[in-house]
């Protein structure tokens, strides 16, 4: 699933292509909003919120989208062939004179009043890449359930928004936290929050394939710290990568 850094890059690309321009095409290809036409409205901005994208247009409307596991927004220059997938996978088309943004396989696409954005993203914790990032609140959210496993707590977007399975593994490694350890048993839990923020900041300006990762995807390869072989184990039905030596479980 795309994580906060991927969504941040998508928002930047969409904002650069659409913001300040009038839509000459505004098709929404989901049943609930199929009759909605955004043509003629100017795009005001495209803002990321954790793993969510908020595209605001004139008239007090926000197009809320979530990429889910396989979704993507693609931007094409005039005359360029669209290549993000077959036509039946297209969920939205936002076109201006100079570019067309096409959404494929989105998990969520809905049109809401801008004044009611909180109804769809208000449950999220502090945004790791947002201007209103609040490390103290994120830490308090994590510690509110001290018995919850670290890995599960980091994935809960109500605690802090933007981290997914990749950076869950990475943050635990950097903070030397055992992914299955209760949050309350982690020494220096603030390091988890600091690591998550730093990792997303470091990777937000590079492509997903160029991310700088320590353990994720490195099963049976040497740990970059101690050379112990990296392990891969399931957590919430998702793969978790960790180092048995650098990330030992807490003492009983």
N, C-alpha and C positions, 0 to 999 in steps of 0.2 A: 504494500500500500504506500502511495506517495506520502512523504513526511513533510514537516514544516519547511524544510529548505527547498524541496521541489515545488511546493505550493507558492512559496515566496517568489521563486523564479518565474513561475507561471503568471503570477499577478503582475510582476514587473514587465513581462513581455506583453501581456494584454493591455496594461495601462499605457505602455509606449505606443501601441498600435491604435488604440481606440480613444483614449481620454482626450477630451476637447474637440471631438469630431462628431458629426451627426450621422446617425445610422441610416444607411440607404437600404438595409435589409436587417430584419430582426425576427427571425423565425425560432419558435420554441417547439420542439418536436416531442413533447410529452402530453399525454391525453388531457391532463388537467388545465394546461395552459396553451393548448394547440391553437386556440383562437386569439391569443394575445399577440398583438403586433406592435413592436417597439420602433418601427420605422418612423423617421422624422424626429426622434428624440436624440439629444446629445448625450454622449457618455461623459459622466463627471469624473469618475475615478474607478479603479479596480484595486481593492484592498484585500490582503490576506488576513485571515483570522484563524490561527492554528492551522488546521487542515482544510479550512473552508475558504471559498472565494466569494467576495461580495462585489458585484459589478453594479455601480449606482448610475442611474440615468435620470434625465430630466423628468419632472413630474412627480418626484418623490417616490420613485420605484427602485428596488434593489433586486437584481437577479442573483440568487443564492445558489451556489453549486458546490458539490463535494465530489472529488475524483473517485473515491472508493478504491477498490483494488486495481482496476484496469482503466480508469477514466483518464482523459487527457484533453487539453485545449491546444489546438494547433492554429498558427497564424500563417496565412498565405498571401503573397503579393498578387495583384491583379493578373489574371491569365495563367497563374501557376496551378498545376493539377493538384487536387487534394489527395493526400495519401495517408490519412490517419486511420483508415479502415473502410469497410463497405458502407454504402449509403444508409442501410437500415440501422447502423450503429450511431448515426448522427443524432444528437439530442438538442443542439442549438446552433444557430448560425447568426453571427453578429457581423455585419459588413458595413464598412465605411468606404469612401472613395479610394483610399490608398491601401486597404487591407481587408481581409476577411478572417474572422476568428471562428473556428469550427470546433464544437465540443463533441467528443466521442465517448460513449459508454459511461456516462456519468452515473454515479450512485444516487445523487440528489440534484434536482434542478427545479427551482420554484421561484415564483415572482412574489415578492412581499413589499409592503409599504416600508420605505426606508425608516420611518419612525418606529417600526415594529421589528427591526432587526434583532433586538434582544430576545424575541420569541424563538429565534432559530439558533442563535449563537450565545445567548446570555448565560447559558449553563457552563460555558467553558471557563477553565481557570486562566491564569495569566498567560499571555501569548509569548512564547520564548523569543520570537523575533519581532514582537510588536513594540511600538513606541511607549506603551504603558506597562512594560514588563515590570513585575514586582516579585523579586526573589524571596522576600520575607513571606509574602502570602503563599507563594508556591510551596515553600518549605512547610508552612503551617498546614496547608492542605494535605501534604504527604503524611505528616505526623498525626493528623486527625484520626487515622486508623493505624495505630502502631503495630498491630499484629498482621497487617496485610503484607504479603511478599513484595519485595522491592520492585521486581520486574512488573508485576501487575499494577502496582501503584503508579509507576511511571507511565504506563500506557493509558491510564484513566485520564481522559482529556478534561475532566472536571478539576483535576489537581493542577495540571499545567498543560497548555495546549501546544501541539506541534510535534511532540515526540512519538515515534512509531517503533516498530520492532527493531529496526537497524540501530537507531540511536539509543534505544533502551539498552541493548547489549553493550554499545560503546560507552555510554555514561556509567554503567555499572563497572566496566573494566577500568575506566579512568579513575573512578572514585574508589576502586578496590572493594566493591560491594558484591557479596554473593547474591545472585539474582533471586534466590528463593528465601533469603533471610528476611525476617520481619523488619519492616522499616524502623521500628523502635529499637532494634538491636544493632543497627548500623552505627559505627563510630564516625562521627563527623558527617551527619546526613546532609549538611549544607553543601558538601562536596558533590553530591548527586545533582543538585540544582545547578551549581556552578558548571559542572561538566556538561550537562545537557545544553545549557545556554551557549557555552564556548564552542561545543562541537557543531551546533547548528549554525552559529555565526561563521565558523571557519569554512563550512561547506556550502553556504547559501549562494555563493557566486561561482560555483563550479558545477559541471554537469553531473548527473547521478552516477554516470560511469567513471567519473574522475574523483569521487569522494575519497577523502583520506581516512581510512578505517584501520582500526587496530586488530579487532577480533572477528567481526561479522564476516561470514563467508569463508573463514579460514580454519575450518575443522581439520584437525590432525596436522596442522602446520605449527611451527614453533611460536610461542608467545613472544612478542617483540620486547618484553621486559626480561623474562626469566628463561625463555626457551622451552618451557614445558609445553606439551602439545595441547592445542586448543580443543575444547570439547563442544559438542553441539547436543542440546537436550531440549525437549518440548516444554513450553510453558504457555498455558492458555491456547494449546493447539498451534503454537507458532514456534519456530526454531529460535533458541537462545544460545549464543556463543559466549564462552567464558573460559577463564584460565583457572584450573583447580588450585594452583599455587598462589597466584596473586589475589584470588578472590575466594578464600576459604570460608566455609560456613562459620557462624559465630560459635564460640565455645559453649557447651551445654551449661 
